[in-house]
Amino acid sequence: MSIDFDNKDSRQNYLNEKLDNLLSGINGSYGQVLLDELVIRLQRTLADFNEEVQGIMGELKDSSDRRNQIIHDLMEDKEPSQGDSLDGDQAHDDAGPDTSEMSEWEKRLEGK
């Protein structure tokens, strides 16, 4: 049996078949109500998971873009702009960045 996991209906039919097989003994006692509630909760869980993953991936992309811009600026011997800090929330003061929180790689870049 080949399942097309890229197709939502195919995935849902696959899960429904598996759940029917797993719940065949319970189904006589609790009926369709249990299966329906389980499917609803699974769908809600998957929707929440997909939303969280999309948010995380968006944050990773933004962070990667900022890092790439900073690296590009450093390679061009330009000072990174104030808004391009690595974590976006910390601004550099006049005394310079706090080197105790920098990784070795960041320290080497700072030395250039």
Buried (B, 14 or more C-beta within 10 A) or exposed (E): EEEEEEEEEEBEEBBEEEBEEEBEEEBEEEEEEBBEEBBEEEEEEEEEEEEEEEEEEEEEEEEEEBEEBBEEBBEEEEEBEEEBBBEEEEEEEEEEBEEEEBEEEBEEBEEE
